[in-house]
Amino acid sequence: MSSLRVGIVVDSAAKQQALAQLVAQSGHQLCCQLLIKTDTEALPHPLLDAWLVDVAQDYPDDHHLFEQLFNDSRIPVIVSDSDEYPINSEEYRACLRRTAQRLRRLSSDINLQQATPARDLWILGASTGGPAAVKRFLSRLPDNLGVAFLYVQHIDHQQTAPLNRMMNSAGGYPAMVASPGMVLEPNRLILVTALDRVEILDNRTLAVSHGEGWKGNYAPSIDQMCANAARVYRQHCGLIIFTGMGDDGAASCRLIKQLGGQVWVQTPTECTSDSMPLSALATGCVGYIGSPEALAHTLTQQYR
């Protein structure tokens, strides 16, 4: 679920404009706008996924409207409290930022009603020669290990679709491109692209900043993704660095190990490019070295 259909209920044109902008910035669709004292459209709207409400608490004539929203509606209702602060004050802007964050997490909250995140997350990091190596790894895994995989591959974003098809044909772990609100479910492979920065939220779902690129020299960034994952998953986070040029992933090896996670690498001598595995090995944090097949076997032994 990426783009949700959102309706807003407000009591002023200024709020209507501000919330409409927040909905658009969050990547959702604004499908319904109700201005109190002007509109009489019935609730709930059958085509909406959520309501966003910012109304002062002094409208007794519209009590039935709020009763419908909070008691009868079967969809989430987000309440903004901007009336508590003077417009254009820092407190008002902070209120809008909080509302924007809740909109950003809306897909996650809805998806979490239908799916449970995996306890363990393994990040697969690769660059030059990575797709072939990762495919070998996945093809040797048995189905239903119960872990989630996040695949961070240095590759042009225009190659995302072919990479996704390649990984889908690799084995029993359905591959899909990261999208806002996606739950890090067991037995799923999620691809992180170079075009949009991805963040793992504390509830183990994904936030995707469309059009906001990765910082630093690598896109996507294994180090940024691993640092985020280690903070959320701690000892339940693992990293496997496959073939690749450069040193992406090395900086986060110490953090993963310090928090109780595991770092493995592909045997450098069989890599298309050994720079990334060697950089990881130089940190002294690598716990296992092996071919893609050996890595798959060891991971299987750990969860079976």
C-alpha positions in Angstrom: 0.0 0.0 0.0 1.8 3.2 -1.1 -0.7 6.0 -1.8 -3.8 6.3 0.4 -7.0 8.1 -0.1 -7.4 10.8 2.6 -10.3 13.1 3.5 -10.0 16.3 5.6 -12.4 17.9 7.9 -11.6 21.6 8.9 -13.4 24.7 10.1 -11.4 27.3 8.1 -10.0 27.8 4.6 -6.5 28.4 6.1 -6.5 24.9 7.7 -8.0 23.4 4.5 -5.0 24.7 2.5 -2.4 23.7 5.1 -3.7 20.2 5.5 -4.2 19.7 1.8 -0.5 20.5 1.3 0.5 18.0 4.0 -1.5 15.3 2.4 0.1 16.0 -1.0 3.6 16.1 0.5 3.0 12.8 2.2 2.3 11.2 -1.2 -1.3 10.4 -0.4 -4.4 11.4 -2.4 -6.8 14.1 -1.2 -10.2 12.7 -2.1 -12.6 14.6 0.1 -12.6 18.0 1.8 -15.3 19.1 4.3 -15.4 22.6 5.6 -17.6 22.8 8.7 -20.6 25.2 8.4 -20.3 25.0 4.6 -20.4 21.4 3.5 -23.0 18.9 4.4 -21.5 15.7 2.8 -22.4 12.6 4.7 -19.9 10.5 6.6 -18.3 8.1 6.4 -17.0 8.4 2.8 -16.8 4.8 1.4 -13.7 5.4 -0.8 -11.4 6.8 1.9 -8.6 5.1 3.8 -8.4 7.7 6.5 -9.7 11.1 7.8 -7.5 14.0 8.9 -9.4 16.4 11.2 -8.5 19.9 12.5 -11.5 21.5 14.1 -11.9 23.7 17.2 -14.0 22.1 20.0 -16.8 24.7 20.0 -19.2 23.4 17.3 -22.1 21.8 19.2 -24.3 21.9 16.1 -21.9 19.5 14.4 -21.8 17.0 17.2 -23.4 14.4 15.0 -20.6 14.8 12.5 -17.9 14.0 15.0 -19.9 11.2 16.4 -19.9 9.6 12.9 -16.1 10.2 12.6 -15.0 8.7 15.9 -17.7 6.1 16.6 -19.1 5.0 13.2 -16.2 5.3 10.9 -14.3 2.1 10.2 -11.1 3.9 9.0 -8.4 5.7 11.0 -8.9 9.3 12.1 -5.9 11.6 12.6 -6.6 14.6 14.8 -4.5 17.8 14.4 -4.5 20.3 17.2 -3.3 23.5 15.4 -6.0 25.6 17.1 -3.9 25.5 20.3 -1.2 27.7 18.8 -1.0 31.1 17.0 -0.7 30.7 13.2 2.9 31.1 11.9 4.3 30.5 15.4 7.0 27.9 15.9 4.5 25.9 18.0 2.1 25.9 15.1 4.8 24.8 12.6 5.8 22.0 15.0 2.2 20.9 15.2 2.1 20.7 11.4 5.3 18.7 11.4 3.8 16.2 13.9 0.7 15.9 11.6 3.0 15.3 8.6 4.8 12.6 10.5 1.6 10.8 11.3 0.5 11.0 7.7 3.9 9.6 6.7 3.3 6.6 9.0 -0.4 6.2 8.0 0.4 3.4 5.5 2.5 1.6 8.1 -0.3 1.8 10.7 -2.9 0.3 8.3 -0.5 -2.4 7.0 0.4 -3.5 10.5 -3.2 -4.4 11.1 -2.8 -7.1 8.4 0.8 -8.2 8.8 3.4 -8.9 11.5 7.0 -7.8 11.2 9.8 -10.4 11.2 11.8 -10.7 14.4 15.1 -10.9 12.4 16.2 -8.7 9.5 19.2 -9.6 7.3 20.6 -6.9 5.0 22.2 -8.1 1.8 24.6 -5.5 0.5 26.3 -5.6 -2.9 27.8 -3.7 -5.8 29.7 -4.9 -8.8 28.7 -8.5 -9.6 26.1 -8.5 -6.8 22.9 -9.6 -8.6 24.5 -12.9 -9.7 26.0 -13.6 -6.2 22.8 -12.7 -4.4 20.7 -14.9 -6.7 23.0 -17.8 -6.0 22.6 -17.2 -2.3 18.8 -17.0 -2.5 18.5 -20.1 -4.7 20.1 -22.2 -2.0 17.8 -21.0 0.8 14.9 -23.2 1.9 11.5 -21.6 2.0 10.1 -20.0 5.1 13.1 -19.4 7.2 11.1 -16.7 9.0 13.4 -13.8 8.4 13.1 -10.6 6.4 15.6 -9.7 3.8 16.5 -6.1 2.7 18.6 -6.0 -0.5 20.7 -2.9 -1.0 22.4 -3.1 -4.4 24.4 -0.3 -6.0 22.7 -0.1 -9.4 21.1 2.5 -11.6 17.5 3.0 -10.6 16.4 2.3 -14.2 17.5 -1.3 -13.6 15.2 -1.8 -10.6 12.5 -3.7 -12.6 15.0 -6.1 -14.2 16.6 -6.7 -10.8 13.3 -7.3 -9.2 12.4 -9.9 -11.9 15.8 -11.6 -11.4 15.4 -11.9 -7.7 11.8 -13.2 -8.0 13.2 -16.0 -10.1 15.9 -16.8 -7.6 14.0 -18.9 -5.1 11.2 -18.9 -2.6 11.4 -15.3 -1.3 9.1 -12.9 -3.2 10.9 -9.8 -4.2 9.3 -6.3 -4.2 10.6 -2.8 -4.4 10.4 -0.8 -1.1 7.3 1.4 -0.8 6.0 3.6 2.0 4.4 1.7 4.8 5.7 -1.7 3.7 6.0 -4.1 6.6 9.3 -6.0 7.0 7.5 -9.3 7.0 9.1 -12.8 7.3 10.0 -14.6 4.1 10.0 -11.5 2.0 12.9 -9.8 0.0 12.6 -6.0 -0.3 14.7 -4.1 -2.8 16.1 -0.6 -1.9 16.6 1.6 -4.9 19.1 4.3 -5.7 16.3 6.9 -6.5 14.6 7.2 -3.1 16.0 7.2 0.4 14.5 4.5 2.6 14.2 4.5 6.4 13.2 1.8 8.8 10.7 3.1 11.4 10.6 1.8 15.0 7.5 -0.2 14.2 9.6 -2.1 11.6 7.9 -0.7 8.5 9.4 1.4 5.8 9.3 5.1 5.1 10.3 6.1 1.6 11.3 9.7 0.8 10.3 10.0 -2.8 12.7 12.3 -4.7 15.0 12.6 -1.7 18.3 11.0 -2.6 20.9 9.2 -0.5 23.7 11.2 1.2 27.3 10.4 0.5 29.1 8.6 -2.3 26.8 5.5 -2.6 23.2 5.2 -3.8 21.6 3.3 -2.2 23.8 3.5 0.9 24.4 0.2 2.7 26.0 2.1 5.6 22.9 4.4 6.1 20.5 1.4 5.8 22.6 -0.7 8.2 22.9 2.0 10.8 19.2 2.5 10.8 18.5 -1.2 10.9 20.9 -1.8 13.8 19.2 0.8 15.9 15.8 -0.7 15.3 16.6 -4.5 15.3 19.8 -4.5 17.5 20.8 -8.1 18.1 18.3 -9.3 15.6 20.0 -7.5 12.7 22.4 -9.2 10.3 24.5 -8.0 7.4 26.0 -10.0 4.5 28.3 -8.1 2.3 28.7 -9.6 -1.2 31.0 -8.7 -4.1 31.4 -5.0 -4.8 33.7 -2.0 -5.4 34.4 0.6 -2.7 33.9 0.3 1.1 30.1 0.8 1.6 28.9 -1.2 4.6 32.3 -1.2 6.4 31.5 1.7 8.6 28.4 0.1 10.0 30.0 -3.3 10.8 31.2 -2.2 14.2 27.8 -0.8 15.1 26.0 -4.0 14.1 28.4 -6.1 16.1 28.4 -3.7 19.1 24.6 -4.1 19.3 24.8 -7.9 19.1 24.1 -8.4 15.4 26.1 -10.5 12.9 28.3 -9.5 10.0 29.2 -12.0 7.2 31.0 -11.6 3.9 31.4 -13.4 0.6 34.8 -15.0 0.2 36.9 -12.2 -1.4 38.8 -14.5 -3.8 35.6 -15.5 -5.6 34.1 -12.0 -5.9 33.9 -10.1 -9.1 35.3 -7.2 -7.1 36.6 -7.8 -3.6 36.8 -4.2 -2.3 33.6 -4.3 -0.2 34.3 -7.7 1.5 37.9 -6.7 2.2 36.9 -3.4 3.7 34.4 -5.2 6.0 37.1 -7.8 7.0 39.5 -5.0 7.9 37.1 -3.9 10.7 37.6 -7.1 12.6 33.8 -7.5 13.0 33.1 -10.3 10.5 31.9 -13.5 12.0 31.7 -15.7 8.9 33.2 -15.9 5.4 31.9 -18.1 2.6 30.6 -18.5 -0.9 27.0 -17.5 -1.6 26.1 -21.2 -1.2 28.0 -21.6 2.1 26.4 -18.4 3.4 23.0 -19.7 2.6 23.8 -23.1 4.3 25.0 -21.4 7.4 22.0 -19.1 7.6 19.7 -22.1 7.2 21.4 -24.0 10.0 21.0 -21.0 12.3 17.2 -20.9 11.8 16.4 -24.6 11.4 
